[in-house]
Amino acid sequence: MARIEILAPVGSEEMLRAAVYSGADAVYLGFAGFNARSGAGNFDAASLCEAVRFCHARGVRVHVAMNTTVYAGELDNLAGAVRAVAASGADAVICQDMAVAELCRRIAPDLPRHASTQMSVHTLEGALKMAELGFSRVILARELSLPEMEKITRGCGIETECFVHGALCMSMSGQCYMSAFLGGRSGNRGSCAGPCRLPFDANPLPEGRPGRAHHLSLKDNSVIDQLDKLEAAGVASAKIEGRLRTPEYVAAAVNACLAGRDGLAYDREVLQNAFSRSGFTSGYLDGKIDGTMFGTRSEADAEQTRRTLPALRELYRRERPRVPVQMKLEVSPDGEKLTVTDPEGNRGIAYGEAEPQPARTDPADALRRSLSKTGGTPFEAGEIQIEMDGGPWYLPGSAVNELRRAALDSLLQKREVLRPWPVEAVALPPLTRRNAPARPQLWARFEKWEQVPQRALDSDGPVRLILPIAEAGRVPEELRGKTILELPRAMFGAMETDTLRRVAEVREMGFASFEANNIAHLRICQGLPLTGGIGLNLTNPLAAQFYADQGLSAMLVLPEVKDSEMAFIAPTHRGKPVPTGALIYGHMPLMLTRACPLQNIHNCAHCSREGVLTDRKAKKFPVRCGGGVRTVYNPVPLYMGDKPGLLPVDYGVAYFTIESREEAGAVLDQILQAAPFDGEFTRGLYFKGTN
């Protein structure tokens, strides 16, 4: 059974030393401008090469995070970034956006690609799709239980990686738009402001009273004591979260993981003092998702960390020997020669300047003891051969030490040589501005069939209806030809099997199409009519073309994209334009969560599957439960219905979720008449974008 990799976060050069010196097998770091932690000390082309030299010399792998969504105007710089990563010889690229994955595939086809957790891969079908697309590893969603991880790992045929320590996002990674829509800082663009750590109170509060409780804040995850189970399940890599934390935190977590992997005890209190939110949780891995998972960072926690960090610096003050070497010392009357050889066959050779003197006794044991003192280097002495020509010969200890130092330095330099990945000359296609109609088609999405008003069924109403696939049986036969069946963004537990069953049941029933909201849906609905929904996070023309090539006949642009960037998303199929759409009405689904904020105040047995979170400004955010997940909605709807043709798309989607049938009908009337919205609304991010 392969040993599970200990993968450490790096957000600065000091964190890099801390991770490597404390014993991590691999590190992950961000390439500046294209990674999900823009606030970390990220790496450019030059500093990445130095980081790779440092790590590879010590047998440590380097994974480069390029895991953000990308806009059309950034594609040229992205291509340059891919070439820079290939030139560094880094071991893998971590991708969220299919544009990043596609450019890696075209420019550096041998460079391994890892599917970021922001891709929301949480099912076997999703992991199988990543394998089909040539990914070598998938970083699984944090929300999975151990049996769910094992099922995916055993069945997907590529490596899996999971988080074992560090912060938990409340929302599924890649499916959170709260920071973007509340403050203009997009988590999908690496600038999350962490609004879920602010007060969001699930208790029933009167109008105008601000929320005080932190019911969207999860404790940090820590399952280091279960590394043996993850290793037995076949998981390849145990990932520590924390590129925005300290070198001391990284060293403490790596040290604990090394002990945990060997089945040894580690000081959990020290780990908690390094950073926690009043303790840890293992709720997801254990399959015990309840109110005990929630916690906040208290002043007492912060004070304990301040006291703890100085002592933790001892964990990475000296380098941990990790590269085994064989040594051969040859001594003759003419001088001495030391050869050190690593497992890859690299050699370091040093010649001595001391003149050997005859020895009265055999010095071999003393020489071996001197040569084995490799402390302060990444090398660990293995077999040591001593050959004496005409000896025995005596060498001063200082001469032996200098030989060892020079030979190991020579070997280290050879191990530092970069081994770039081959690259292809790839020219990006020129950006094409979409020719959008003056008045886009209207499509309407509903949560339930009883929510559909008569206005949606009229001949001059929406061109397409979109309903969750669970509602398929309620759609009259005469309306199936205009109805798209939405597939769930999250399919935890039995939901994937349920979705597969439902697709099989309705595939011959005459529905217009299915809507993909997760990469898994491309495999589940292979060969079936398919469009793309909000869950795909479409932001650029290269990703759009990928989805068109995968068979999508229409696709929704992520509402984080500005109108000016949206204009360049113009995919084609067999020479014909593939329609794109934009959300023109809806309470934006800000979060998709498996943990339930309402469990802070009651359990599921006493829940109506509906609730409200009140923030510190007394705004009320609706919460709805269904399909094993919770959705938190923006209280203020987005509305563009009075601006037909202003967004450069072929269709606009009215996205109905929490509205009554009557409310939905009234909104549709307003859109069809291009009338102003009656009430508070937002234009979203279409004109201001995100930072």
C-alpha positions as CSV (number, residue, x, y, z in Angstrom):
1,M,0.0,0.0,0.0
2,A,1.4,3.4,-1.1
3,R,2.2,5.9,1.7
4,I,-0.2,8.8,1.7
5,E,1.6,12.1,0.7
6,I,1.7,14.9,3.2
7,L,1.0,18.1,1.1
8,A,1.7,21.4,2.8
9,P,0.5,25.0,1.9
10,V,3.0,27.6,0.9
11,G,2.2,31.3,0.9
12,S,5.7,32.8,1.2
13,E,9.4,31.8,1.0
14,E,9.5,31.4,4.8
15,M,6.5,29.1,4.7
16,L,8.3,27.1,1.9
17,R,11.3,26.5,4.2
18,A,9.0,25.6,7.1
19,A,7.0,23.1,5.1
20,V,10.1,21.4,3.6
21,Y,12.4,21.5,6.7
22,S,9.6,20.1,8.8
23,G,9.2,17.1,6.5
24,A,6.4,17.7,3.9
25,D,6.5,15.3,0.9
26,A,5.0,18.0,-1.4
27,V,4.0,21.6,-1.3
28,Y,1.4,23.6,-3.2
29,L,1.8,27.3,-3.9
30,G,0.1,29.9,-6.0
31,F,1.1,31.5,-9.3
32,A,0.6,35.2,-9.0
33,G,-2.6,36.4,-10.6
34,F,-4.2,33.1,-11.2
35,N,-4.8,31.4,-7.9
36,A,-7.5,31.2,-5.2
37,R,-5.4,33.1,-2.5
38,S,-4.5,36.4,-4.0
39,G,-3.6,37.6,-0.5
40,A,-0.8,35.1,-0.1
41,G,2.8,35.7,-1.0
42,N,2.4,34.1,-4.4
43,F,5.2,33.2,-6.9
44,D,6.1,34.6,-10.3
45,A,8.2,32.9,-13.0
46,A,11.6,33.6,-11.4
47,S,10.6,32.8,-7.8
48,L,8.8,29.7,-8.9
49,C,11.9,28.4,-10.5
50,E,13.9,29.0,-7.3
51,A,11.2,27.3,-5.2
52,V,11.3,24.2,-7.5
53,R,15.1,24.1,-7.3
54,F,14.9,24.2,-3.5
55,C,12.2,21.5,-3.3
56,H,13.4,19.1,-6.0
57,A,16.9,19.2,-4.5
58,R,15.3,17.8,-1.3
59,G,12.9,15.3,-3.0
60,V,9.8,17.5,-2.4
61,R,7.2,17.8,-5.2
62,V,5.7,21.2,-6.1
63,H,2.1,21.7,-7.2
64,V,1.2,25.1,-8.7
65,A,-2.2,26.4,-8.0
66,M,-3.8,28.2,-11.0
67,N,-7.3,27.7,-9.6
68,T,-9.3,30.7,-10.4
69,T,-11.9,31.6,-13.1
70,V,-10.3,33.5,-15.9
71,Y,-11.7,36.3,-18.2
72,A,-11.2,36.7,-21.9
73,G,-8.8,39.6,-21.5
74,E,-6.5,37.5,-19.3
75,L,-6.0,34.5,-21.7
76,D,-2.7,35.7,-23.2
77,N,-1.2,36.3,-19.7
78,L,-2.6,32.9,-18.7
79,A,-0.8,31.2,-21.6
80,G,2.4,32.9,-20.5
81,A,1.9,31.7,-17.0
82,V,1.4,28.1,-18.2
83,R,4.7,28.3,-20.1
84,A,6.4,29.7,-17.0
85,V,5.2,26.7,-14.9
86,A,6.3,24.3,-17.6
87,A,9.7,25.9,-17.7
88,S,10.1,25.5,-13.9
89,G,9.6,21.8,-14.1
90,A,7.0,21.9,-11.4
91,D,5.2,18.6,-10.8
92,A,1.6,19.6,-11.4
93,V,-0.9,22.4,-12.1
94,I,-4.1,22.7,-10.0
95,C,-6.9,23.9,-12.2
96,Q,-10.5,25.2,-11.6
97,D,-11.3,26.8,-14.9
98,M,-11.4,24.6,-18.0
99,A,-9.5,27.3,-19.9
100,V,-6.5,26.7,-17.6
101,A,-6.8,23.0,-18.1
102,E,-7.1,23.4,-21.9
103,L,-4.1,25.7,-22.2
104,C,-2.0,23.3,-20.0
105,R,-3.1,20.4,-22.3
106,R,-2.2,22.3,-25.5
107,I,1.0,24.1,-24.4
108,A,2.5,21.5,-22.1
109,P,0.7,18.2,-22.7
110,D,3.0,16.2,-20.4
111,L,2.5,18.6,-17.4
112,P,0.2,16.8,-15.0
113,R,-3.1,18.5,-14.2
114,H,-4.9,18.2,-10.9
115,A,-8.6,19.1,-10.7
116,S,-9.0,21.7,-8.0
117,T,-11.6,21.4,-5.2
118,Q,-13.2,24.5,-6.8
119,M,-14.3,22.2,-9.6
120,S,-16.8,20.7,-7.0
121,V,-15.9,17.1,-7.8
122,H,-17.8,15.1,-5.1
123,T,-19.0,12.0,-7.0
124,L,-17.6,9.0,-8.8
125,E,-19.0,10.2,-12.1
126,G,-17.3,13.6,-11.7
127,A,-13.9,11.9,-11.0
128,L,-14.3,9.6,-13.9
129,K,-15.0,12.5,-16.2
130,M,-11.8,14.2,-15.0
131,A,-9.9,11.0,-15.7
132,E,-11.4,10.9,-19.2
133,L,-10.2,14.5,-19.7
134,G,-6.6,13.5,-18.9
135,F,-6.3,14.8,-15.3
136,S,-4.0,12.7,-13.1
137,R,-5.5,13.7,-9.8
138,V,-8.8,15.0,-8.4
139,I,-8.9,17.1,-5.2
140,L,-12.1,16.0,-3.6
141,A,-14.7,18.3,-2.1
142,R,-14.3,18.8,1.6
143,E,-17.8,17.7,2.4
144,L,-17.3,14.0,1.7
145,S,-17.5,11.2,4.3
146,L,-14.8,8.5,4.4
147,P,-17.1,5.9,2.6
148,E,-17.9,8.4,-0.1
149,M,-14.2,9.2,-0.6
150,E,-13.3,5.5,-0.7
151,K,-16.0,4.8,-3.3
152,I,-14.6,7.6,-5.6
153,T,-11.0,6.6,-5.0
154,R,-11.5,2.9,-5.7
155,G,-13.5,3.6,-8.8
156,C,-12.0,6.5,-10.6
157,G,-8.7,5.2,-11.8
158,I,-6.7,8.4,-11.0
159,E,-5.2,9.8,-7.8
160,T,-7.4,11.5,-5.2
161,E,-6.4,14.1,-2.7
162,C,-8.4,15.3,0.4
163,F,-8.1,18.0,3.0
164,V,-7.0,16.7,6.4
165,H,-6.4,19.9,8.3
166,G,-7.3,23.6,8.1
167,A,-10.2,26.0,7.5
168,L,-13.6,24.8,6.1
169,C,-15.5,27.0,3.8
170,M,-19.2,27.0,4.6
171,S,-20.1,26.6,1.0
172,M,-19.0,24.0,-1.5
173,S,-15.8,25.3,-3.0
174,G,-16.5,26.8,-6.4
175,Q,-20.2,27.3,-5.6
176,C,-20.0,30.3,-3.3
177,Y,-20.8,33.8,-4.6
178,M,-21.4,35.5,-1.3
179,S,-18.2,37.5,-1.2
180,A,-18.6,38.6,-4.8
181,F,-22.2,39.7,-4.5
182,L,-22.0,41.3,-1.1
183,G,-18.7,43.0,-1.5
184,G,-17.3,42.7,-5.0
185,R,-14.5,40.3,-3.9
186,S,-14.9,37.0,-5.7
187,G,-13.9,33.8,-4.1
188,N,-13.7,32.2,-7.6
189,R,-11.2,34.9,-8.4
190,G,-9.0,34.4,-5.3
191,S,-10.3,37.4,-3.4
192,C,-12.8,36.0,-0.9
193,A,-13.3,38.4,2.0
194,G,-14.7,35.7,4.3
195,P,-18.2,37.1,4.9
196,C,-19.3,33.8,6.4
197,R,-17.1,34.6,9.4
198,L,-19.3,37.6,10.2
199,P,-22.6,37.4,12.1
200,F,-25.4,35.5,10.3
201,D,-28.0,34.5,12.9
202,A,-30.4,31.6,12.4
203,N,-32.5,32.5,15.4
204,P,-35.9,34.1,14.6
205,L,-35.4,37.9,15.1
206,P,-37.8,40.8,14.6
207,E,-37.4,43.1,11.7
208,G,-34.7,45.6,12.2
209,R,-32.8,43.7,14.9
210,P,-29.2,42.8,13.7
211,G,-27.9,39.2,13.9
212,R,-25.3,38.4,16.5
213,A,-24.6,34.7,16.2
214,H,-22.1,33.2,13.8
215,H,-24.2,30.5,12.2
216,L,-22.2,30.3,8.9
217,S,-18.8,29.9,10.6
218,L,-17.4,26.3,10.7
219,K,-14.6,25.1,13.0
220,D,-11.4,24.1,11.3
221,N,-11.3,20.6,9.9
222,S,-8.8,18.2,11.5
223,V,-8.7,14.4,10.7
224,I,-5.0,13.8,11.1
225,D,-5.8,11.0,13.6
226,Q,-7.6,9.2,10.7
227,L,-4.7,9.3,8.1
228,D,-4.4,5.5,8.4
229,K,-8.0,5.2,7.3
230,L,-7.5,7.5,4.4
231,E,-4.4,5.7,3.4
232,A,-6.2,2.3,3.6
233,A,-9.0,3.8,1.4
234,G,-6.4,4.5,-1.3
235,V,-6.3,8.3,-1.0
236,A,-3.0,9.5,-2.5
237,S,-2.5,12.8,-0.8
238,A,-3.4,14.4,2.6
239,K,-3.7,18.2,2.1
240,I,-3.2,20.8,4.8
241,E,-5.1,24.0,4.1
242,G,-3.6,27.4,5.0
243,R,-1.6,29.4,2.5
244,L,-2.7,32.6,4.3
245,R,-1.4,31.3,7.7
246,T,2.0,31.3,9.3
247,P,5.2,29.2,8.8
248,E,4.8,28.0,12.4
249,Y,1.2,26.8,11.7
250,V,2.5,24.9,8.6
251,A,5.3,23.3,10.6
252,A,3.0,22.2,13.4
253,A,0.5,20.6,11.0
254,V,3.2,18.8,9.0
255,N,4.8,17.5,12.2
256,A,1.4,16.2,13.3
257,C,0.7,14.6,9.9
258,L,4.0,12.8,9.9
259,A,3.2,11.4,13.3
260,G,-0.3,10.5,12.4
261,R,0.8,8.7,9.2
262,D,3.1,6.5,11.3
263,G,0.3,5.8,13.8
264,L,2.1,7.8,16.5
265,A,0.5,10.2,19.0
266,Y,0.8,13.9,18.4
267,D,0.0,16.9,20.6
268,R,-3.5,17.9,19.5
269,E,-3.5,20.8,21.9
270,V,-0.4,22.3,20.3
271,L,-2.0,22.0,16.9
272,Q,-5.1,23.7,18.3
273,N,-3.1,26.5,19.8
274,A,-1.3,27.0,16.5
275,F,-4.7,28.0,15.0
276,S,-8.3,26.9,15.7
277,R,-11.7,28.3,15.9
278,S,-12.4,27.1,19.5
279,G,-11.6,23.5,18.5
280,F,-11.7,21.3,15.5
281,T,-14.3,19.2,13.7
282,S,-14.2,15.9,11.8
283,G,-17.9,16.0,11.0
284,Y,-17.7,15.6,7.3
285,L,-15.3,12.7,7.3
286,D,-17.3,11.0,10.1
287,G,-20.6,11.6,8.3
288,K,-21.9,13.4,11.4
289,I,-23.0,16.8,10.1
290,D,-24.6,18.7,12.9
291,G,-24.5,21.9,14.9
292,T,-21.3,20.8,16.7
293,M,-19.3,21.6,13.5
294,F,-19.7,25.4,14.0
295,G,-17.3,27.6,15.8
296,T,-15.6,31.0,15.8
297,R,-12.1,32.4,16.4
298,S,-12.2,33.9,19.9
299,E,-9.7,36.4,21.4
300,A,-8.7,33.6,23.8
301,D,-7.8,31.5,20.7
302,A,-5.7,34.3,19.2
303,E,-3.9,34.9,22.5
304,Q,-3.0,31.2,22.8
305,T,-1.6,31.3,19.3
306,R,0.5,34.3,20.1
307,R,2.0,32.4,23.0
308,T,2.5,29.2,21.1
309,L,4.1,30.3,17.8
310,P,7.7,31.1,19.1
311,A,8.1,27.5,20.4
312,L,6.9,26.1,17.1
313,R,9.8,27.7,15.2
314,E,12.0,24.9,16.6
315,L,10.2,22.5,14.3
316,Y,11.8,24.0,11.2
317,R,15.0,25.6,12.5
318,R,17.1,22.8,11.2
319,E,16.6,20.8,8.0
320,R,15.2,17.3,8.3
321,P,17.4,14.7,6.5
322,R,15.3,13.0,3.9
323,V,17.3,12.1,0.8
324,P,19.2,8.8,1.3
325,V,22.7,8.7,-0.2
326,Q,25.4,6.1,-0.6
327,M,29.0,7.1,0.1
328,K,32.3,5.8,-1.2
329,L,35.6,7.1,0.2
330,E,38.7,6.1,-1.7
331,V,42.1,6.8,-0.1
332,S,45.5,6.3,-1.7
333,P,48.9,7.6,-1.2
334,D,48.1,10.3,-3.8
335,G,45.0,11.7,-2.0
336,E,41.4,11.0,-1.3
337,K,38.1,11.0,-3.2
338,L,34.5,10.9,-1.9
339,T,31.6,10.0,-4.1
340,V,28.0,10.4,-2.9
341,T,25.2,8.9,-4.9
342,D,21.4,9.6,-4.5
343,P,18.6,7.1,-5.4
344,E,18.2,8.8,-8.9
345,G,21.8,8.1,-9.7
346,N,23.1,11.7,-9.4
347,R,26.6,11.9,-8.1
348,G,28.6,14.4,-6.1
349,I,32.4,14.0,-6.1
350,A,35.0,15.8,-4.0
351,Y,38.7,15.4,-4.0
352,G,40.8,16.1,-0.8
353,E,43.9,18.1,-0.5
354,A,45.2,16.5,2.7
355,E,48.1,14.1,2.3
356,P,47.2,10.8,3.9
357,Q,49.4,9.5,6.6
358,P,49.9,5.9,7.6
359,A,47.6,4.8,10.3
360,R,48.5,2.5,13.2
361,T,45.0,1.0,13.4
362,D,42.2,0.6,10.9
363,P,40.4,4.0,10.7
364,A,37.3,2.7,8.8
365,D,34.8,2.9,11.6
366,A,35.9,6.4,12.6
367,L,35.7,7.5,9.0
368,R,32.2,6.1,8.7
369,R,31.1,8.0,11.8
370,S,32.5,11.2,10.5
371,L,30.9,10.8,7.0
372,S,27.5,10.0,8.5
373,K,27.2,13.4,10.2
374,T,25.0,15.0,7.5
375,G,23.1,17.2,9.9
376,G,22.0,20.6,8.5
377,T,21.7,19.1,5.0
378,P,18.8,17.3,3.3
379,F,20.9,14.1,3.0
380,E,20.9,11.0,5.2
381,A,23.8,8.7,5.0
382,G,23.1,5.1,4.0
383,E,25.8,2.6,3.0
384,I,29.3,3.9,3.4
385,Q,32.2,2.2,1.6
386,I,35.8,2.7,2.6
387,E,38.5,1.7,0.2
388,M,42.2,2.0,1.2
389,D,44.9,1.6,-1.5
390,G,48.0,0.5,0.3
391,G,46.6,1.6,3.6
392,P,45.4,1.9,6.2
393,W,45.6,5.7,6.0
394,Y,44.9,8.4,8.5
395,L,42.9,11.5,7.6
396,P,42.3,14.4,9.9
397,G,38.7,15.0,11.0
398,S,38.7,18.4,9.4
399,A,39.7,16.9,6.0
400,V,36.9,14.3,6.2
401,N,34.3,17.0,7.1
402,E,35.4,19.2,4.2
403,L,35.2,16.2,1.8
404,R,31.7,15.4,3.0
405,R,30.6,19.1,2.7
406,A,32.0,19.5,-0.8
407,A,30.6,16.2,-2.1
408,L,27.1,16.9,-0.7
409,D,27.2,20.5,-2.0
410,S,28.1,19.1,-5.5
411,L,25.2,16.6,-5.3
412,L,22.8,19.3,-4.1
413,Q,23.7,21.5,-7.1
414,K,23.0,18.6,-9.5
415,R,19.6,17.9,-7.9
416,E,18.7,21.6,-8.2
417,V,19.0,21.5,-12.0
418,L,15.5,22.3,-13.5
419,R,13.9,19.8,-15.8
420,P,11.4,21.8,-17.9
421,W,8.4,20.2,-19.5
422,P,8.3,20.2,-23.3
423,V,6.1,22.9,-24.7
424,E,4.2,23.3,-28.0
425,A,3.9,26.5,-30.0
426,V,0.2,27.3,-29.4
427,A,-1.5,30.5,-30.7
428,L,-4.7,31.6,-29.1
429,P,-7.6,32.2,-31.4
430,P,-8.4,35.9,-31.7
431,L,-11.2,37.2,-29.4
432,T,-14.5,37.4,-31.3
433,R,-17.2,39.7,-30.2
434,R,-20.6,38.1,-30.0
435,N,-23.4,39.4,-32.3
436,A,-26.2,39.4,-29.8
437,P,-29.8,39.9,-30.7
438,A,-31.4,43.2,-29.8
439,R,-34.0,41.4,-27.7
440,P,-32.7,38.1,-26.3
441,Q,-35.1,35.1,-25.8
442,L,-36.6,34.7,-22.3
443,W,-36.1,31.5,-20.5
444,A,-37.6,30.9,-17.0
445,R,-36.3,28.6,-14.3
446,F,-38.6,27.4,-11.5
447,E,-37.9,25.5,-8.3
448,K,-41.3,23.6,-8.2
449,W,-44.0,22.9,-10.8
450,E,-46.7,24.6,-8.6
451,Q,-44.6,27.8,-8.8
452,V,-45.1,28.0,-12.6
453,P,-47.7,30.7,-13.4
454,Q,-50.0,30.7,-16.5
455,R,-47.9,33.5,-17.9
456,A,-45.0,31.1,-18.3
457,L,-47.2,28.8,-20.4
458,D,-48.6,31.4,-22.8
459,S,-47.4,31.4,-26.4
460,D,-45.8,34.8,-26.0
461,G,-44.2,33.8,-22.7
462,P,-40.7,32.2,-22.1
463,V,-39.2,30.2,-24.9
464,R,-37.8,27.6,-22.5
465,L,-38.9,26.4,-19.1
466,I,-36.2,25.0,-16.7
467,L,-37.2,22.7,-13.8
468,P,-35.2,20.4,-11.5
469,I,-35.2,16.9,-12.8
470,A,-37.1,15.8,-9.7
471,E,-40.1,17.7,-11.1
472,A,-40.1,15.9,-14.4
473,G,-43.1,13.8,-13.7
474,R,-45.2,16.8,-13.1
475,V,-44.6,18.5,-16.4
476,P,-47.5,17.9,-18.9
477,E,-46.6,16.0,-22.0
478,E,-47.4,19.0,-24.3
479,L,-44.8,21.1,-22.5
480,R,-41.9,18.7,-22.4
481,G,-40.6,19.9,-25.8
482,K,-39.9,23.4,-24.3
483,T,-38.7,22.2,-20.9
484,I,-35.1,21.7,-19.8
485,L,-34.5,19.4,-16.9
486,E,-32.0,20.9,-14.4
487,L,-29.5,18.5,-12.9
488,P,-28.5,19.2,-9.2
489,R,-25.3,21.1,-8.5
490,A,-24.7,18.8,-5.5
491,M,-25.2,15.0,-5.5
492,F,-23.8,13.9,-2.2
493,G,-24.5,10.4,-0.9
494,A,-27.3,8.7,-2.7
495,M,-28.1,11.7,-4.9
496,E,-25.8,10.7,-7.7
497,T,-27.5,7.3,-8.0
498,D,-30.8,9.0,-7.8
499,T,-29.8,11.4,-10.6
500,L,-28.6,8.6,-12.8
501,R,-31.9,6.8,-12.3
502,R,-34.0,9.9,-13.1
503,V,-32.0,10.6,-16.3
504,A,-32.5,7.0,-17.4
505,E,-36.3,7.2,-16.7
506,V,-36.9,10.4,-18.6
507,R,-34.5,10.3,-21.5
508,E,-37.1,9.1,-23.9
509,M,-40.0,11.3,-22.6
510,G,-39.5,14.1,-25.1
511,F,-37.9,16.8,-22.9
512,A,-35.9,19.5,-24.7
513,S,-32.7,19.0,-22.9
514,F,-30.9,18.5,-19.6
515,E,-28.9,21.2,-17.8
516,A,-25.4,20.5,-16.6
517,N,-24.4,22.2,-13.3
518,N,-21.4,20.0,-12.5
519,I,-18.6,18.4,-14.5
520,A,-20.1,15.0,-13.6
521,H,-23.2,15.8,-15.7
522,L,-21.1,15.8,-18.9
523,R,-20.6,12.1,-18.3
524,I,-24.0,11.3,-16.9
525,C,-25.7,12.8,-20.0
526,Q,-23.2,11.9,-22.6
527,G,-25.0,11.7,-26.0
528,L,-28.1,13.4,-24.7
529,P,-29.2,17.0,-25.4
530,L,-27.4,19.2,-22.9
531,T,-27.1,22.9,-21.9
532,G,-25.0,24.5,-19.2
533,G,-26.2,26.1,-16.0
534,I,-24.8,28.4,-13.3
535,G,-22.8,25.7,-11.5
536,L,-20.3,25.4,-14.4
537,N,-18.9,28.9,-13.6
538,L,-18.4,29.9,-17.2
539,T,-16.4,33.1,-17.5
540,N,-14.4,33.0,-20.8
541,P,-14.4,32.0,-24.4
542,L,-11.9,29.2,-24.2
543,A,-13.9,27.3,-21.5
544,A,-17.1,28.0,-23.4
545,Q,-15.6,26.4,-26.5
546,F,-14.6,23.4,-24.4
547,Y,-18.2,23.0,-23.3
548,A,-19.4,23.4,-26.8
549,D,-17.0,20.7,-28.0
550,Q,-18.4,18.5,-25.2
551,G,-21.9,18.9,-26.7
552,L,-23.5,21.7,-24.8
553,S,-26.0,23.4,-27.1
554,A,-26.4,26.6,-24.9
555,M,-24.7,27.8,-21.8
556,L,-25.3,30.3,-19.0
557,V,-22.5,32.8,-18.3
558,L,-21.6,33.2,-14.6
559,P,-23.3,36.3,-13.2
560,E,-19.9,37.5,-11.8
561,V,-18.8,38.4,-15.4
562,K,-19.0,42.0,-16.5
563,D,-20.9,42.9,-19.7
564,S,-17.7,43.9,-21.5
565,E,-16.1,40.5,-20.8
566,M,-19.3,38.6,-21.6
567,A,-19.3,40.0,-25.1
568,F,-16.3,37.8,-26.0
569,I,-17.8,34.5,-24.9
570,A,-18.8,33.3,-28.4
571,P,-18.5,29.5,-28.7
572,T,-19.3,27.7,-31.9
573,H,-20.1,24.2,-33.0
574,R,-19.6,23.0,-36.6
575,G,-19.3,26.6,-37.7
576,K,-22.5,27.8,-36.0
577,P,-22.8,30.0,-32.9
578,V,-23.7,28.3,-29.7
579,P,-26.2,30.5,-27.7
580,T,-25.1,32.0,-24.4
581,G,-27.4,33.3,-21.7
582,A,-27.3,35.5,-18.6
583,L,-29.3,35.7,-15.4
584,I,-31.7,38.6,-15.8
585,Y,-33.8,38.0,-12.6
586,G,-33.4,36.1,-9.5
587,H,-32.4,35.9,-5.8
588,M,-28.8,34.9,-6.4
589,P,-27.9,31.5,-4.7
590,L,-25.0,32.8,-2.7
591,M,-24.0,29.6,-1.0
592,L,-24.6,25.9,-1.5
593,T,-23.8,24.0,1.7
594,R,-23.9,20.5,3.1
595,A,-23.6,21.6,6.7
596,C,-26.8,23.3,7.8
597,P,-26.8,26.7,9.5
598,L,-30.3,26.0,10.9
599,Q,-28.8,23.1,12.9
600,N,-27.4,25.8,15.2
601,I,-30.9,26.3,16.6
602,H,-32.8,23.0,16.0
603,N,-32.3,19.6,14.5
604,C,-33.8,18.3,11.2
605,A,-36.8,16.6,13.0
606,H,-38.0,20.1,14.0
607,C,-37.3,21.9,10.8
608,S,-39.7,23.0,8.0
609,R,-36.8,23.0,5.5
610,E,-37.0,26.8,5.4
611,G,-35.3,29.4,7.4
612,V,-33.7,32.9,7.5
613,L,-30.3,34.1,8.4
614,T,-30.1,37.7,9.7
615,D,-26.8,39.5,9.2
616,R,-25.2,42.3,11.3
617,K,-27.1,44.9,9.2
618,A,-30.5,43.2,9.9
619,K,-30.8,41.9,6.3
620,K,-32.6,38.6,6.1
621,F,-31.1,35.9,3.8
622,P,-33.5,33.1,2.9
623,V,-32.3,29.5,3.5
624,R,-33.9,26.5,1.7
625,C,-33.1,22.8,2.2
626,G,-33.5,20.1,-0.4
627,G,-31.6,17.2,-2.0
628,G,-29.3,16.9,1.0
629,V,-28.0,20.5,0.7
630,R,-28.9,24.0,1.8
631,T,-29.0,27.1,-0.4
632,V,-28.6,30.6,1.0
633,Y,-30.1,33.2,-1.2
634,N,-29.5,37.0,-1.6
635,P,-32.4,38.8,-0.1
636,V,-32.3,41.4,-2.9
637,P,-33.1,40.1,-6.4
638,L,-31.0,40.8,-9.4
639,Y,-33.1,42.4,-12.2
640,M,-32.2,43.3,-15.8
641,G,-35.7,42.9,-17.3
642,D,-36.0,46.6,-18.1
643,K,-32.7,46.5,-20.1
644,P,-33.4,44.1,-22.9
645,G,-30.4,43.7,-25.2
646,L,-28.0,45.5,-22.9
647,L,-26.2,42.2,-22.0
648,P,-24.5,40.6,-25.0
649,V,-26.2,37.2,-24.9
650,D,-28.8,35.2,-26.8
651,Y,-31.2,34.5,-23.9
652,G,-31.9,35.8,-20.4
653,V,-32.9,33.5,-17.6
654,A,-35.5,34.5,-15.0
655,Y,-34.4,32.4,-12.1
656,F,-37.3,31.7,-9.7
657,T,-36.5,30.1,-6.3
658,I,-38.3,31.5,-3.3
659,E,-41.1,33.3,-5.1
660,S,-44.8,32.3,-5.0
661,R,-46.7,31.5,-8.2
662,E,-48.2,34.9,-8.1
663,E,-44.9,36.7,-7.6
664,A,-43.3,34.7,-10.4
665,G,-46.2,35.7,-12.7
666,A,-45.8,39.4,-11.9
667,V,-42.1,39.4,-12.5
668,L,-42.5,37.6,-15.9
669,D,-45.0,40.3,-16.9
670,Q,-42.5,43.0,-15.9
671,I,-39.8,41.3,-18.0
672,L,-42.0,40.8,-21.0
673,Q,-43.0,44.4,-20.9
674,A,-39.4,45.6,-20.2
675,A,-40.8,47.4,-17.2
676,P,-38.9,48.7,-14.2
677,F,-38.8,46.4,-11.2
678,D,-41.4,47.0,-8.5
679,G,-39.3,47.0,-5.3
680,E,-35.7,46.8,-4.2
681,F,-33.3,45.2,-6.7
682,T,-29.7,45.0,-7.8
683,R,-27.9,45.0,-11.2
684,G,-25.5,42.6,-9.7
685,L,-21.9,42.6,-11.0
686,Y,-22.7,43.1,-14.7
687,F,-21.4,46.7,-14.8
688,K,-19.0,46.9,-12.0
689,G,-17.5,43.4,-12.0
690,T,-15.3,42.0,-9.2
691,N,-11.8,43.0,-8.1
